[in-house]
Amino acid sequence: MWSFETDPEYQKVLDWADEFVREEVEPLDLAFPHQQFVPLDGKRREAIDPLKEEVRRRGLWATHLGADLGGQGYGQLKLALLNEILGRSQWAPIIFGCQAPDTGNAEIIAHYGTEEQKQRYLRPLLDGELFSCYSMTEPHAGADPTMFTTSAVRDGDDWVINGWKFFSSNAATASFLIVMVVTNPDVSAYQGMSMFLVPTDTPGVTIERNVGLYGEREGEGSHALIHYDNVRVPSEALLGGEGQAFAIAQTRLGGGRIHHAMRTIGLSRKALDMMCERALSRETQGSRLSDKQFVQGYIADSYAQLLQFRLMVLYTAWEIDKYNDYKKVRKDIAAVKVVMPTVLHDIAWRAMQVHGALGVTNEVPFLGMVTGAAVMGLADGPTEVHKTTVAKQVLRDHRPAEGMWPSEWIPAKREAAQAKYADFIEHEVGNL
Ligand SMILES: Cc1cc2nc3c(=O)[nH]c(=O)nc-3n(C[C@H](O)[C@H](O)[C@H](O)COP(=O)(O)OP(=O)(O)OC[C@H]3O[C@@H](n4cnc5c(N)ncnc54)[C@H](O)[C@@H]3O)c2cc1C
């Protein structure tokens, strides 16, 4: 059965969330900018806790996880509809307990963690009381994890980690790090890498610097270069089994990527809404901007691009719910990841242009969105790598042509068609 309608009961929930985010949460982006991942202190806690409480009361806290883990078990499709709304605001995912990278990190601890690891890390993570960091990329290698060299070596009952990690987001405020390391250099990376849960205050963990993105002020950066220098952890710190890192990484990044895409719909829609408002508000050379065909083209292209992307994301979310196996949906998750930066970039860029000089200032959000689009083309793997994944998966469903000519070569097909309908063709000729 195909259906494009939201269940009316859930639509009421979404309507509430939409108003709540616009009225209560979006103002946090301006009142407490860049502080989403800073643990709460007295005054901010007074502002934030009641909002989280309201979300919990409505049953919308951590909806990405099943009921056994404190979520609602809504599945990805319902989550997509909610995440579209949350995408408007940087604080919204925190207020709803579903912010990256913590969602992905919680997901893998839920999947692969021991009971003890769940008690220690997952519970407080789900309660929104601490933050986590995913520490995988290295200074010399990101897109190709088989080149990672940070290692963990057994020493009695402990493991000792040595190496460097780069762009470990939120490490500065995270309570623990999920670190991907080589544990057996003698086998292929796919079997020889493992993940460890490492408290950030473990001796030997040093944040050398927090790299900022373009436009962020000195000291605002949140992507850490980390030196792991003889970091000793007990064997209970191993997540999943030895050699499981690649399998775990796929689980994590699959979820993370589609959640980013859901929120990107909301952010792109915000840019489109702003573009339309401006086009209707501003007059030049005798008519409103909305009457100029170029501007109408911007609006139409943006609307169509967003609609295509939204349907693609919702379909992929539906597939994840249906198969409950990221591997089966790998092609479409990768395709979503490929399309996502372009959609946000194009719509934000057009909205910026329609706003004239105001569009490029720090009084409107467009250049932040354009930078965000550039980030999306890199974080969780570069676009080129995801295109390769899509192409490989698509090619799996195809075979080489049997002879010298393509199987759709018209002369051969025409000959076959004429042979198939020979009786009728002769009959028609006879009637002429
Ligand atoms: C804002 C942000 C947050 C991030 N957060 C985290 C985090 O929390 N934890 C973490 O571990 N990492 C994080 N990353 C790192 C991210 O995962 C890497 O940047 C990404 O995997 C690419 O690695 P790289 O930067 O080393 O680029 P490289 O691997 O050096 O690639 C550079 C470029 O080479 C080209 N290229 C690479 N491979 C191919 C290929 N196979 N075919 C064709 N062209 C190719 C692409 O153009 C690519 O952009 C974050 C990155 C950003 C920007």
The ligand as a MOL file (V3000), in Angstrom:
LIG
                    3D

  0  0  0     0  0            999 V3000
M  V30 BEGIN CTAB
M  V30 COUNTS 53 58 0 0 0
M  V30 BEGIN ATOM
M  V30 1 C 32.0600 19.5700 10.9540 0
M  V30 2 C 32.6930 18.2240 10.9440 0
M  V30 3 C 32.4950 17.3830 12.0140 0
M  V30 4 C 33.1180 16.1240 12.0400 0
M  V30 5 N 32.9450 15.3450 13.1500 0
M  V30 6 C 33.6340 14.1870 13.2450 0
M  V30 7 C 33.5590 13.4080 14.4480 0
M  V30 8 O 32.8290 13.7470 15.3940 0
M  V30 9 N 34.3160 12.2930 14.5470 0
M  V30 10 C 35.1190 11.8900 13.5290 0
M  V30 11 O 35.7680 10.8650 13.6790 0
M  V30 12 N 35.2330 12.6090 12.3690 0
M  V30 13 C 34.5090 13.7420 12.2110 0
M  V30 14 N 34.6200 14.5110 11.0610 0
M  V30 15 C 35.5690 14.1050 10.0470 0
M  V30 16 C 34.9490 13.5650 8.7700 0
M  V30 17 O 34.3980 12.2940 8.9990 0
M  V30 18 C 36.0720 13.5600 7.7210 0
M  V30 19 O 36.3630 14.9160 7.4220 0
M  V30 20 C 35.7100 12.8230 6.4570 0
M  V30 21 O 35.6150 11.4380 6.6800 0
M  V30 22 C 36.7680 13.0720 5.3610 0
M  V30 23 O 38.0440 12.8060 5.8380 0
M  V30 24 P 39.2150 13.8990 5.6190 0
M  V30 25 O 38.7450 15.2060 6.1090 0
M  V30 26 O 40.4610 13.3400 6.2030 0
M  V30 27 O 39.3610 14.0100 4.0460 0
M  V30 28 P 40.2060 13.0550 3.0960 0
M  V30 29 O 39.9900 11.6340 3.4380 0
M  V30 30 O 41.6200 13.5660 3.0560 0
M  V30 31 O 39.5200 13.3790 1.6980 0
M  V30 32 C 39.7050 14.6790 1.1180 0
M  V30 33 C 38.9500 14.7590 -0.1770 0
M  V30 34 O 39.4560 13.7960 -1.0980 0
M  V30 35 C 38.4230 13.3530 -1.9620 0
M  V30 36 N 38.2740 11.8940 -1.8000 0
M  V30 37 C 38.5070 11.1620 -0.6770 0
M  V30 38 N 38.2520 9.8610 -0.9200 0
M  V30 39 C 37.8410 9.7650 -2.2010 0
M  V30 40 C 37.4350 8.6900 -3.0500 0
M  V30 41 N 37.3910 7.4270 -2.5940 0
M  V30 42 N 37.0910 8.9770 -4.3370 0
M  V30 43 C 37.1370 10.2560 -4.7970 0
M  V30 44 N 37.5240 11.3050 -4.0460 0
M  V30 45 C 37.8730 11.0700 -2.7780 0
M  V30 46 C 37.1640 14.0970 -1.5310 0
M  V30 47 O 37.0250 15.2460 -2.2910 0
M  V30 48 C 37.4670 14.4470 -0.0900 0
M  V30 49 O 36.7080 15.5370 0.3940 0
M  V30 50 C 33.9590 15.7230 10.9710 0
M  V30 51 C 34.1250 16.5760 9.8710 0
M  V30 52 C 33.5150 17.8090 9.8390 0
M  V30 53 C 33.7510 18.7080 8.6500 0
M  V30 END ATOM
M  V30 BEGIN BOND
M  V30 1 1 1 2
M  V30 2 1 2 3
M  V30 3 2 2 52
M  V30 4 2 3 4
M  V30 5 1 4 5
M  V30 6 1 4 50
M  V30 7 2 5 6
M  V30 8 1 6 7
M  V30 9 1 6 13
M  V30 10 2 7 8
M  V30 11 1 7 9
M  V30 12 1 9 10
M  V30 13 2 10 11
M  V30 14 1 10 12
M  V30 15 2 12 13
M  V30 16 1 13 14
M  V30 17 1 14 15
M  V30 18 1 14 50
M  V30 19 1 15 16
M  V30 20 1 16 17
M  V30 21 1 16 18
M  V30 22 1 18 19
M  V30 23 1 18 20
M  V30 24 1 20 21
M  V30 25 1 20 22
M  V30 26 1 22 23
M  V30 27 1 23 24
M  V30 28 2 24 25
M  V30 29 1 24 26
M  V30 30 1 24 27
M  V30 31 1 27 28
M  V30 32 2 28 29
M  V30 33 1 28 30
M  V30 34 1 28 31
M  V30 35 1 31 32
M  V30 36 1 32 33
M  V30 37 1 33 34
M  V30 38 1 33 48
M  V30 39 1 34 35
M  V30 40 1 35 36
M  V30 41 1 35 46
M  V30 42 1 36 37
M  V30 43 1 36 45
M  V30 44 2 37 38
M  V30 45 1 38 39
M  V30 46 1 39 40
M  V30 47 2 39 45
M  V30 48 1 40 41
M  V30 49 2 40 42
M  V30 50 1 42 43
M  V30 51 2 43 44
M  V30 52 1 44 45
M  V30 53 1 46 47
M  V30 54 1 46 48
M  V30 55 1 48 49
M  V30 56 2 50 51
M  V30 57 1 51 52
M  V30 58 1 52 53
M  V30 END BOND
M  V30 END CTAB
M  END
